[in-house]
Amino acid sequence: MISPLRQVQVKDLQPGRTYLIQEKRPEYMHLKFKGTFVKNDYPPQPHYTTMTHFSNVIGRGNHSQSDVRLQEAYWNYYEADARIRAWTTFVLREITGDPSFTCNG
């Protein structure tokens, strides 16, 4: 089965949308958050990294932070509507009888 999570590249993050955020490094994969994207702070030099800026960030145990800036090199970003999309795809596969049906909307 295809993962319901759809990864979003840093350049494609849209202000005002909510994203799931997960650490890339295996030893920190347990670090997961959900937050509203504000903006990217692009580096002044090519050898620096882009900083992503999120507000209303909620982590495990409903711990919240109002403002978080992350180095994009260490984080993956996913669309926060993945569960809804996965459920819609499942239901439409049941209705159509087509196990390869995918929901792109």
Backbone hydrogen bonds, N-H to C=O, Kabsch-Sander energy under -0.5 kcal/mol:
donor,donor_aa,acceptor,acceptor_aa,energy
7,Q,5,L,-0.6
8,V,77,Y,-3.3
12,D,9,Q,-1.6
13,L,10,V,-1.3
16,G,37,F,-2.9
17,R,14,Q,-1.9
19,Y,35,G,-2.7
20,L,78,Y,-2.7
21,I,33,F,-2.9
22,Q,76,N,-2.3
23,E,31,L,-1.8
24,K,74,Y,-2.8
28,Y,25,R,-2.0
29,M,26,P,-1.3
31,L,28,Y,-2.3
32,K,30,H,-0.9
33,F,21,I,-2.5
34,K,58,I,-1.9
35,G,19,Y,-2.2
36,T,55,S,-2.6
37,F,17,R,-2.6
37,F,35,G,-0.6
38,V,53,H,-3.1
39,K,53,H,-1.2
41,D,51,M,-3.5
42,Y,40,N,-0.8
48,Y,45,Q,-1.8
51,M,41,D,-2.5
52,T,50,T,-0.5
52,T,70,L,-3.0
53,H,39,K,-2.5
54,F,52,T,-0.5
54,F,68,V,-3.1
55,S,36,T,-2.8
56,N,66,S,-1.1
57,V,65,Q,-2.3
58,I,34,K,-3.1
59,G,63,H,-3.3
60,R,32,K,-0.5
62,N,59,G,-1.2
63,H,60,R,-1.1
65,Q,57,V,-2.5
68,V,54,F,-2.9
70,L,52,T,-2.7
72,E,50,T,-2.7
72,E,70,L,-0.6
74,Y,71,Q,-2.0
75,W,72,E,-0.9
76,N,22,Q,-3.2
77,Y,8,V,-0.5
78,Y,20,L,-2.6
79,E,6,R,-2.1
80,A,18,T,-1.3
82,A,79,E,-0.8
85,R,81,D,-2.2
86,A,82,A,-2.6
87,W,83,R,-2.4
88,T,84,I,-2.5
89,T,85,R,-2.4
90,F,86,A,-2.4
91,V,87,W,-2.6
92,L,88,T,-2.6
93,R,89,T,-2.2
94,E,90,F,-2.0
95,I,91,V,-2.5
96,T,92,L,-2.7
97,G,93,R,-1.9
101,F,98,D,-1.7
104,N,102,T,-0.7
